């Protein structure tokens, strides 16, 4: 498996995991009245300001043979967690967590509370209200969360290097591959991979802004009217 396909597999796994985990966290942050929820908000946002090497170092300690996650994983599977693809997924999920939670939280908070009150008056429970009202109105936030967490994971370097090392076909992602080419003075190969990541990043930003601005709405309206 080459570095690019490994990076896409890693980013896809992380984006899917973060959508599942991030949605209930974002829902609680958006609708909870607990005065101390700023503490959880700070924890969620911590990877945004924490150096990747710091996060990667503590993740490596936790996943090592003497760490709590490492010991648990060895007991369950019989082998270590650090310097594996699974360990890379876990560390990347922590690092990209705010990129999934924050767009979801903003979208949930933007839902008109009058609609939620009306749903409650009609006898709908919280889960049915979420399915029928909150989630459909928050689809731009869902798409943004998926795209941003995918793209952020795709370009990771510090956390990947600390937790996964540089094992070909196992933990060598495209960002690590670019670094290796530069270290070997292979600037042509590094440039090809860098341009590819640049194009992907631009496409991701275009998608996010298109979703938020609903640029397809006029065309969709004309098509549906036919």
Backbone as JSON, one array per atom type, in Angstrom:
{
  "sequence": "XXXXXXXXXXXXXXXXXXXXXXXXXXXXXXXXXXXXXXXXXXXXXXXXXXXXXXXXXXXXXXXXXXXXXXXXXXXXXXXXXXXXXXXXXXXXXXXXXXXXXXXXXXXXXXXXXXXXXXXXXXXXXXXXXXXXXXXXXXXXXXXXXXXXXXXXXXXXXXXXXXXXXXXXXXXXXXXXXXXXXXXXXXXXXXXXXXXXXXXXXXXXXXXXXXXXXXXXXXXXXXXXXX",
  "N": [[0.85, -1.19, 0.0], [0.67, 2.17, -0.96], [1.84, 5.43, 0.17], [-0.08, 7.43, -0.25], [-2.59, 6.14, -0.61], [-2.74, 4.93, 1.88], [-2.92, 7.18, 3.49], [-5.41, 8.19, 2.69], [-7.05, 6.1, 3.53], [-6.63, 6.23, 6.3], [-7.59, 8.86, 6.84], [-10.27, 8.57, 6.06], [-11.22, 6.63, 7.91], [-10.87, 8.02, 10.33], [-12.51, 10.29, 9.93], [-15.06, 9.09, 9.79], [-15.26, 7.9, 12.34], [-15.09, 10.16, 13.99], [-17.4, 11.54, 13.28], [-19.38, 9.9, 14.34], [-18.72, 9.87, 17.09], [-18.44, 12.59, 17.62], [-20.92, 13.79, 17.16], [-22.89, 13.31, 19.31], [-21.46, 14.6, 21.37], [-21.26, 17.22, 20.42], [-23.98, 17.83, 20.31], [-24.67, 17.78, 23.03], [-23.1, 19.9, 23.98], [-24.25, 21.99, 22.59], [-26.89, 22.17, 23.51], [-26.96, 21.87, 26.25], [-27.49, 23.21, 29.51], [-25.7, 23.42, 31.52], [-23.55, 25.19, 33.58], [-20.86, 24.8, 33.75], [-19.96, 23.8, 31.33], [-18.08, 24.94, 29.75], [-15.68, 23.89, 30.41], [-15.55, 21.35, 29.19], [-15.73, 22.25, 26.57], [-13.28, 23.52, 26.37], [-11.54, 21.36, 26.6], [-12.2, 19.95, 24.27], [-11.37, 21.77, 22.31], [-8.67, 21.88, 22.76], [-6.66, 20.45, 21.15], [-6.38, 22.26, 19.04], [-4.66, 24.29, 19.8], [-2.57, 23.03, 20.99], [0.76, 21.92, 20.55], [1.5, 19.6, 17.92], [3.51, 17.7, 18.41], [3.57, 17.53, 21.18], [1.04, 16.5, 21.8], [1.29, 14.11, 20.37], [3.41, 12.94, 21.77], [2.34, 12.39, 24.35], [0.26, 10.73, 23.58], [1.74, 8.62, 22.57], [2.98, 7.72, 24.93], [0.69, 6.85, 26.31], [-0.13, 4.77, 24.68], [1.97, 3.05, 24.7], [3.73, 0.04, 25.84], [3.65, 0.17, 28.6], [1.73, 1.99, 29.12], [-1.73, 2.97, 29.84], [-3.63, 2.53, 27.72], [-2.07, 0.99, 26.03], [-1.48, -1.3, 27.61], [-4.08, -2.31, 27.94], [-4.76, -2.88, 25.29], [-2.86, -4.81, 24.61], [-3.67, -6.85, 26.33], [-6.12, -7.46, 25.19], [-5.65, -8.02, 22.47], [-3.14, -9.1, 22.19], [-0.91, -7.94, 21.08], [1.11, -4.96, 20.62], [0.09, -1.44, 20.63], [1.17, 1.01, 19.86], [2.86, 2.43, 17.03], [1.34, 1.23, 15.07], [-1.31, 0.85, 12.63], [-3.83, 1.04, 13.78], [-3.29, 2.37, 16.2], [-2.49, 4.75, 15.1], [-4.89, 5.67, 14.01], [-6.4, 6.15, 16.35], [-4.87, 8.17, 17.66], [-4.95, 10.16, 15.69], [-7.66, 10.67, 15.6], [-8.09, 11.93, 18.05], [-6.54, 14.21, 17.65], [-7.84, 15.48, 15.52], [-10.32, 15.96, 16.53], [-11.62, 18.49, 17.38], [-12.16, 19.61, 14.87], [-14.3, 18.25, 13.94], [-16.27, 18.42, 15.95], [-16.77, 21.18, 16.49], [-17.9, 22.46, 14.06], [-20.3, 20.97, 13.97], [-21.49, 21.64, 16.43], [-21.92, 24.41, 16.14], [-23.78, 24.38, 14.05], [-25.91, 22.98, 15.25], [-26.58, 24.79, 17.28], [-27.58, 26.84, 15.77], [-30.1, 26.13, 14.99], [-33.5, 26.95, 15.01], [-35.0, 27.57, 18.05], [-37.73, 27.66, 18.43], [-38.8, 25.81, 16.69], [-38.01, 23.46, 17.9], [-39.39, 23.61, 20.3], [-42.0, 23.49, 19.32], [-41.99, 20.92, 18.27], [-41.73, 19.44, 20.62], [-44.15, 20.08, 21.87], [-45.89, 18.77, 20.21], [-45.52, 16.23, 20.97], [-43.24, 14.81, 20.27], [-40.27, 12.98, 20.98], [-36.86, 13.53, 22.17], [-35.05, 12.16, 20.52], [-36.52, 11.71, 18.17], [-37.05, 14.33, 17.46], [-34.47, 15.18, 16.95], [-33.85, 13.58, 14.72], [-35.78, 14.4, 12.8], [-35.8, 17.2, 12.72], [-33.48, 18.66, 13.81], [-31.14, 17.37, 12.68], [-31.65, 17.36, 9.77], [-31.68, 20.18, 9.33], [-29.12, 20.77, 9.99], [-27.38, 19.77, 8.15], [-25.39, 21.11, 6.48], [-23.42, 21.64, 8.43], [-22.77, 19.03, 9.18], [-21.63, 18.04, 6.82], [-19.47, 19.81, 6.62], [-18.05, 19.14, 8.96], [-17.31, 16.47, 8.38], [-15.73, 16.82, 6.06], [-13.69, 18.61, 6.9], [-12.46, 17.22, 9.05], [-11.55, 14.99, 7.66], [-9.77, 16.17, 5.79], [-7.96, 17.45, 7.51], [-6.81, 15.29, 8.85], [-5.62, 14.03, 6.69], [-3.44, 15.62, 6.1], [-1.75, 15.44, 8.28], [1.25, 15.5, 10.29], [3.11, 15.78, 12.58], [1.86, 14.34, 14.79], [1.46, 11.89, 13.54], [4.08, 11.09, 12.98], [5.15, 10.86, 15.57], [3.55, 8.91, 16.84], [3.17, 6.85, 14.98], [5.55, 6.49, 13.64], [7.66, 5.6, 10.92], [6.86, 3.5, 9.09], [6.84, 1.64, 6.26], [3.97, 1.08, 4.33], [2.47, 0.67, 6.58], [2.42, 2.77, 8.55], [3.42, 4.94, 7.2], [2.5, 7.82, 6.0], [1.34, 10.18, 3.48], [2.33, 12.73, 4.07], [4.57, 12.14, 5.63], [5.98, 10.8, 3.71], [6.58, 12.87, 1.9], [8.33, 14.35, 3.49], [10.41, 12.46, 3.74], [11.32, 12.35, 1.07], [12.29, 14.95, 0.74], [14.34, 14.95, 2.63], [16.02, 13.18, 1.37], [16.81, 14.66, -0.74], [15.22, 14.53, -2.96], [13.61, 16.36, -4.66], [11.83, 16.59, -6.8], [10.0, 14.41, -6.65], [8.95, 14.98, -4.13], [7.74, 17.41, -4.71], [5.68, 16.66, -6.47], [3.95, 15.16, -4.81], [3.38, 17.14, -2.92], [2.06, 19.07, -4.47], [-0.19, 17.61, -5.12], [-1.44, 17.3, -2.6], [-1.91, 20.0, -2.14], [-3.79, 20.57, -4.15], [-5.89, 18.92, -3.28], [-6.44, 20.11, -0.79], [-7.36, 22.62, -1.64], [-9.65, 21.87, -3.07], [-11.15, 20.81, -0.98], [-11.62, 23.1, 0.62], [-13.14, 24.6, -1.19], [-15.4, 22.96, -1.35], [-16.36, 23.09, 1.3], [-16.97, 25.87, 1.58], [-18.84, 26.09, -0.46], [-20.89, 24.47, 0.49], [-21.61, 25.85, 2.85], [-22.47, 28.28, 1.81], [-24.44, 27.47, 0.17], [-24.37, 27.24, -2.7], [-25.43, 25.73, -4.69], [-28.14, 25.97, -4.57], [-29.9, 27.68, -6.27], [-29.69, 26.31, -8.78], [-30.6, 23.77, -8.05], [-33.22, 24.39, -7.35], [-34.31, 25.19, -9.8], [-34.07, 22.79, -11.21], [-35.69, 21.02, -9.71], [-38.13, 22.16, -10.11], [-38.87, 21.49, -12.62]],
  "CA": [[0.0, 0.0, 0.0], [1.5, 3.37, -1.01], [1.56, 6.4, 1.23], [-1.3, 8.2, -0.52], [-3.76, 5.32, -0.31], [-2.77, 4.77, 3.32], [-3.41, 8.44, 4.05], [-6.85, 8.26, 2.43], [-7.71, 5.12, 4.42], [-6.57, 6.8, 7.64], [-8.49, 10.0, 6.92], [-11.64, 8.08, 6.0], [-11.56, 6.0, 9.19], [-10.95, 9.06, 11.36], [-13.7, 11.11, 9.68], [-16.25, 8.31, 10.16], [-15.27, 7.75, 13.8], [-15.36, 11.46, 14.61], [-18.8, 11.89, 13.07], [-20.17, 9.11, 15.29], [-18.44, 10.31, 18.45], [-18.57, 14.04, 17.75], [-22.3, 14.27, 17.1], [-23.5, 13.45, 20.66], [-20.72, 15.61, 22.14], [-21.69, 18.53, 19.91], [-25.37, 18.02, 20.72], [-24.7, 18.14, 24.45], [-22.52, 21.24, 24.13], [-25.16, 22.97, 22.0], [-28.18, 22.28, 24.19], [-26.84, 21.75, 27.7], [-27.53, 24.45, 30.29], [-24.73, 23.33, 32.6], [-22.7, 26.37, 33.57], [-19.46, 24.41, 33.65], [-19.66, 23.11, 30.09], [-16.91, 25.54, 29.12], [-14.54, 23.01, 30.67], [-15.53, 20.37, 28.11], [-15.41, 22.98, 25.34], [-11.84, 23.76, 26.38], [-10.89, 20.09, 26.33], [-12.43, 19.64, 22.86], [-10.59, 22.7, 21.49], [-7.26, 21.84, 23.14], [-5.75, 20.11, 20.04], [-6.18, 23.38, 18.13], [-3.56, 25.14, 20.27], [-1.5, 22.19, 21.51], [1.69, 21.47, 19.5], [1.27, 18.19, 17.58], [4.5, 16.83, 19.04], [3.17, 17.33, 22.57], [-0.07, 15.55, 21.76], [1.82, 12.83, 19.93], [4.23, 12.36, 22.84], [1.48, 11.82, 25.39], [-0.44, 9.6, 22.97], [2.71, 7.52, 22.51], [3.1, 7.18, 26.29], [-0.54, 6.13, 26.65], [-0.24, 3.56, 23.86], [3.13, 2.19, 24.89], [3.47, -1.2, 26.6], [3.41, 0.48, 30.01], [0.63, 2.94, 29.2], [-3.04, 2.33, 30.08], [-4.21, 2.02, 26.48], [-1.2, -0.07, 25.53], [-1.71, -2.5, 28.41], [-5.41, -2.85, 27.63], [-4.74, -3.43, 23.94], [-2.09, -6.05, 24.65], [-4.51, -7.85, 26.98], [-7.22, -7.84, 24.31], [-5.23, -8.49, 21.15], [-1.88, -9.83, 22.26], [0.21, -7.19, 20.5], [1.15, -3.57, 21.01], [-0.77, -0.47, 19.93], [2.01, 2.05, 19.27], [3.48, 2.13, 15.74], [0.42, 0.43, 14.27], [-2.33, 1.66, 11.97], [-4.89, 1.27, 14.76], [-2.82, 3.43, 17.07], [-2.5, 5.98, 14.31], [-6.28, 6.11, 13.92], [-6.81, 6.69, 17.65], [-4.19, 9.44, 17.89], [-5.44, 11.12, 14.71], [-9.02, 11.04, 16.0], [-7.96, 12.92, 19.12], [-5.97, 15.43, 17.09], [-8.81, 16.13, 14.63], [-11.62, 16.01, 17.21], [-12.32, 19.79, 17.31], [-12.58, 19.92, 13.51], [-15.61, 17.62, 13.75], [-17.24, 18.84, 16.96], [-17.13, 22.6, 16.44], [-18.92, 22.74, 13.03], [-21.57, 20.37, 14.37], [-22.04, 22.42, 17.53], [-22.41, 25.67, 15.58], [-25.0, 24.09, 13.28], [-26.99, 22.65, 16.19], [-26.97, 26.0, 17.98], [-28.27, 27.74, 14.84], [-31.47, 25.67, 14.77], [-34.48, 27.79, 15.7], [-35.54, 26.9, 19.23], [-39.18, 27.59, 18.31], [-39.11, 24.55, 16.04], [-37.82, 22.41, 18.9], [-40.51, 23.72, 21.22], [-43.18, 23.0, 18.62], [-41.87, 19.46, 18.2], [-42.01, 18.91, 21.96], [-45.58, 20.23, 22.12], [-46.59, 17.76, 19.42], [-45.29, 14.94, 21.59], [-42.05, 14.13, 19.77], [-39.17, 12.88, 21.91], [-35.62, 14.17, 21.75], [-34.44, 11.44, 19.41], [-37.32, 11.97, 16.96], [-36.81, 15.74, 17.11], [-33.13, 15.24, 16.35], [-33.9, 12.97, 13.39], [-36.68, 15.07, 11.87], [-35.62, 18.66, 12.67], [-32.12, 19.16, 14.02], [-30.19, 16.82, 11.73], [-31.83, 17.92, 8.41], [-31.3, 21.59, 9.28], [-27.69, 20.89, 10.29], [-26.6, 19.02, 7.16], [-24.14, 21.8, 6.13], [-22.44, 21.41, 9.49], [-22.33, 17.64, 9.11], [-20.71, 17.94, 5.69], [-18.26, 20.54, 6.99], [-17.32, 18.33, 9.94], [-16.7, 15.33, 7.69], [-14.69, 17.25, 5.13], [-12.57, 19.19, 7.62], [-11.75, 16.17, 9.78], [-10.87, 14.18, 6.64], [-8.64, 16.92, 5.23], [-6.97, 17.69, 8.55], [-6.1, 14.03, 9.06], [-4.84, 13.73, 5.49], [-2.2, 16.39, 6.09], [-1.05, 15.36, 9.57], [2.67, 15.14, 10.26], [3.72, 15.61, 13.9], [1.25, 13.24, 15.54], [1.71, 10.66, 12.8], [5.48, 10.72, 13.15], [5.41, 10.48, 16.96], [2.81, 7.71, 17.23], [3.27, 5.79, 13.98], [6.89, 6.31, 13.1], [7.81, 5.68, 9.48], [6.86, 2.11, 8.62], [6.26, 1.58, 4.92], [2.78, 0.25, 4.2], [1.78, 0.54, 7.86], [2.19, 4.09, 9.14], [4.04, 6.0, 6.38], [1.48, 8.58, 5.27], [1.88, 11.0, 2.4], [3.12, 13.82, 4.63], [5.85, 11.55, 6.0], [6.65, 10.49, 2.45], [7.14, 14.13, 1.4], [9.49, 14.65, 4.34], [11.49, 11.54, 3.37], [11.85, 12.77, -0.22], [13.07, 16.16, 0.95], [15.56, 14.54, 3.33], [16.87, 12.49, 0.38], [17.05, 15.64, -1.82], [14.39, 14.15, -4.12], [12.64, 17.46, -4.66], [10.81, 16.36, -7.82], [8.97, 13.53, -6.09], [8.29, 15.73, -3.06], [6.88, 18.44, -5.32], [4.49, 16.01, -7.02], [3.06, 14.85, -3.7], [2.94, 18.39, -2.31], [1.05, 19.67, -5.36], [-1.41, 16.81, -4.99], [-2.08, 17.7, -1.35], [-2.38, 21.37, -2.33], [-5.03, 20.49, -4.92], [-6.91, 18.34, -2.41], [-6.81, 21.12, 0.19], [-8.17, 23.64, -2.32], [-10.96, 21.27, -3.35], [-11.85, 20.7, 0.3], [-12.1, 24.43, 1.0], [-14.23, 24.95, -2.12], [-16.58, 22.2, -0.95], [-16.88, 23.63, 2.55], [-17.59, 27.17, 1.34], [-20.03, 25.88, -1.28], [-21.93, 23.95, 1.38], [-22.05, 26.91, 3.76], [-23.16, 29.34, 1.06], [-25.51, 26.81, -0.61], [-24.26, 27.77, -4.06], [-26.2, 24.91, -5.63], [-29.58, 26.14, -4.32], [-30.66, 28.13, -7.45], [-29.75, 25.26, -9.79], [-31.46, 22.72, -7.53], [-34.6, 24.88, -7.39], [-34.74, 25.13, -11.19], [-34.2, 21.39, -11.61], [-36.83, 20.41, -9.03], [-39.36, 22.76, -10.6], [-39.21, 20.95, -13.94]],
  "C": [[0.89, 1.25, 0.0], [1.02, 4.39, 0.01], [0.26, 7.15, 1.01], [-2.55, 7.4, -0.19], [-3.88, 5.06, 1.19], [-3.31, 6.02, 4.0], [-4.91, 8.57, 3.86], [-7.61, 7.27, 3.33], [-7.74, 5.65, 5.85], [-7.57, 7.94, 7.8], [-9.95, 9.56, 6.88], [-12.09, 7.44, 7.3], [-11.76, 7.05, 10.27], [-12.21, 9.9, 11.17], [-14.98, 10.39, 10.08], [-16.37, 8.18, 11.68], [-15.65, 9.07, 14.47], [-16.8, 11.91, 14.4], [-19.69, 11.17, 14.08], [-19.97, 9.61, 16.72], [-18.75, 11.79, 18.64], [-20.01, 14.52, 17.78], [-22.96, 14.34, 18.48], [-22.78, 14.48, 21.52], [-21.16, 17.01, 21.72], [-23.12, 18.83, 20.32], [-25.45, 18.45, 22.18], [-24.16, 19.55, 24.67], [-23.48, 22.31, 23.62], [-26.4, 23.2, 22.85], [-28.12, 22.16, 25.71], [-26.86, 23.13, 28.36], [-26.55, 24.43, 31.47], [-23.73, 24.47, 32.51], [-21.22, 26.02, 33.41], [-19.09, 23.73, 32.35], [-18.49, 23.73, 29.33], [-15.66, 24.7, 29.35], [-14.42, 21.95, 29.57], [-15.21, 21.04, 26.79], [-13.91, 23.23, 25.24], [-11.07, 22.48, 26.05], [-11.01, 19.73, 24.84], [-11.53, 20.5, 21.97], [-9.09, 22.62, 21.75], [-6.32, 21.44, 21.99], [-5.51, 21.24, 19.04], [-4.97, 24.22, 18.51], [-2.38, 24.32, 20.78], [-0.56, 21.78, 20.37], [1.49, 19.99, 19.19], [2.27, 17.24, 18.22], [4.16, 16.55, 20.49], [2.05, 16.3, 22.64], [0.41, 14.16, 21.37], [2.65, 12.15, 20.99], [3.37, 11.69, 23.9], [0.65, 10.65, 24.85], [0.47, 8.38, 22.9], [2.9, 6.89, 23.89], [1.88, 6.35, 26.67], [-0.65, 4.81, 25.9], [0.93, 2.62, 24.01], [2.81, 0.98, 25.75], [3.22, -0.97, 28.08], [2.27, 1.48, 30.21], [-0.71, 2.24, 29.38], [-3.67, 1.76, 28.82], [-3.39, 0.86, 25.92], [-1.4, -1.37, 26.27], [-3.04, -3.16, 28.08], [-5.41, -3.51, 26.27], [-3.96, -4.74, 23.88], [-2.9, -7.18, 25.28], [-5.61, -8.35, 26.05], [-6.75, -8.52, 23.03], [-3.93, -9.28, 21.15], [-0.7, -9.13, 21.64], [0.06, -5.71, 20.86], [0.28, -2.67, 20.15], [0.05, 0.62, 19.24], [2.65, 1.53, 17.98], [2.67, 1.12, 14.94], [-0.6, 1.37, 13.62], [-3.47, 1.98, 12.92], [-4.52, 2.4, 15.72], [-2.82, 4.77, 16.37], [-3.91, 6.55, 14.18], [-6.73, 6.76, 15.23], [-6.18, 8.06, 17.91], [-4.7, 10.52, 16.93], [-6.86, 11.58, 15.04], [-9.0, 12.08, 17.1], [-7.5, 14.25, 18.55], [-6.98, 16.19, 16.23], [-10.18, 16.32, 15.27], [-12.31, 17.38, 17.12], [-12.8, 20.15, 15.91], [-13.9, 19.23, 13.16], [-16.65, 18.2, 14.7], [-17.68, 20.29, 16.75], [-18.09, 22.95, 15.29], [-20.29, 22.16, 13.37], [-22.25, 21.2, 15.45], [-22.63, 23.74, 17.03], [-23.71, 25.45, 14.81], [-26.16, 23.76, 14.19], [-27.49, 23.9, 16.9], [-27.77, 26.95, 17.09], [-29.71, 27.32, 14.57], [-32.43, 26.51, 15.62], [-35.12, 27.02, 16.86], [-37.07, 26.79, 19.18], [-39.61, 26.28, 17.64], [-38.99, 23.38, 17.02], [-38.97, 22.42, 19.91], [-41.8, 23.18, 20.59], [-43.16, 21.48, 18.53], [-42.19, 18.82, 19.55], [-43.5, 18.99, 22.28], [-46.4, 19.2, 21.36], [-46.31, 16.34, 19.91], [-44.08, 14.18, 21.1], [-40.96, 14.11, 20.84], [-37.91, 13.52, 21.36], [-35.0, 13.49, 20.55], [-35.2, 11.7, 18.11], [-37.14, 13.42, 16.51], [-35.45, 15.9, 16.44], [-33.16, 14.71, 14.92], [-34.66, 13.83, 12.39], [-36.39, 16.57, 11.72], [-34.16, 19.06, 12.74], [-31.16, 18.67, 12.95], [-30.41, 17.35, 10.3], [-31.41, 19.38, 8.29], [-29.81, 21.8, 9.51], [-26.82, 20.17, 9.28], [-25.34, 19.77, 6.69], [-23.05, 21.62, 7.17], [-21.91, 20.0, 9.49], [-21.32, 17.46, 7.99], [-19.38, 18.63, 6.01], [-17.41, 19.75, 7.97], [-16.62, 17.15, 9.28], [-15.52, 15.76, 6.84], [-13.47, 17.79, 5.87], [-11.77, 18.14, 8.39], [-10.98, 15.26, 8.82], [-9.62, 14.9, 6.15], [-7.56, 17.16, 6.27], [-6.16, 16.43, 8.84], [-5.18, 13.71, 7.89], [-3.49, 14.43, 5.51], [-1.41, 16.33, 7.38], [0.41, 14.98, 9.38], [3.21, 14.81, 11.65], [3.18, 14.44, 14.67], [1.53, 11.91, 14.87], [3.14, 10.17, 13.02], [5.77, 10.22, 14.56], [4.78, 9.12, 17.29], [3.05, 6.55, 16.27], [4.66, 5.53, 13.47], [6.88, 6.43, 11.59], [7.92, 4.27, 8.9], [6.12, 2.02, 7.29], [5.08, 0.61, 4.88], [1.98, 0.1, 5.47], [1.43, 1.9, 8.42], [2.81, 5.23, 8.33], [2.97, 6.68, 5.53], [2.15, 9.48, 4.24], [2.7, 12.17, 2.93], [4.5, 13.34, 5.07], [6.66, 11.25, 4.75], [7.28, 11.74, 1.84], [8.39, 14.49, 2.19], [10.67, 13.75, 3.98], [12.14, 11.95, 2.05], [12.72, 14.02, -0.08], [14.39, 15.83, 1.64], [16.54, 13.87, 2.39], [17.19, 13.38, -0.82], [16.32, 15.25, -3.1], [13.25, 15.16, -4.24], [11.54, 17.28, -5.71], [9.66, 15.51, -7.3], [8.21, 14.24, -4.96], [7.34, 16.77, -3.62], [5.6, 17.83, -5.88], [3.47, 15.71, -5.91], [2.52, 16.12, -3.04], [1.88, 19.08, -3.15], [-0.26, 18.92, -5.27], [-2.16, 17.18, -3.72], [-2.61, 19.13, -1.43], [-3.7, 21.38, -3.1], [-6.17, 19.94, -4.09], [-7.39, 19.36, -1.39], [-7.68, 22.2, -0.43], [-9.57, 23.11, -2.62], [-11.8, 21.15, -2.09], [-12.42, 22.05, 0.72], [-13.24, 24.88, 0.09], [-15.51, 24.24, -1.72], [-17.2, 22.78, 0.31], [-17.59, 24.96, 2.33], [-18.85, 27.04, 0.47], [-21.19, 25.38, -0.44], [-22.49, 25.06, 2.26], [-22.82, 28.01, 3.05], [-24.32, 28.81, 0.22], [-25.53, 27.32, -2.05], [-25.07, 26.97, -5.06], [-27.7, 25.18, -5.53], [-30.35, 26.64, -5.55], [-30.8, 27.04, -8.51], [-30.67, 24.13, -9.34], [-32.93, 23.13, -7.61], [-35.14, 24.79, -8.82], [-34.97, 23.69, -11.63], [-35.44, 20.76, -11.01], [-38.16, 20.95, -9.54], [-39.79, 22.19, -11.96], [-40.14, 19.73, -13.82]]
}
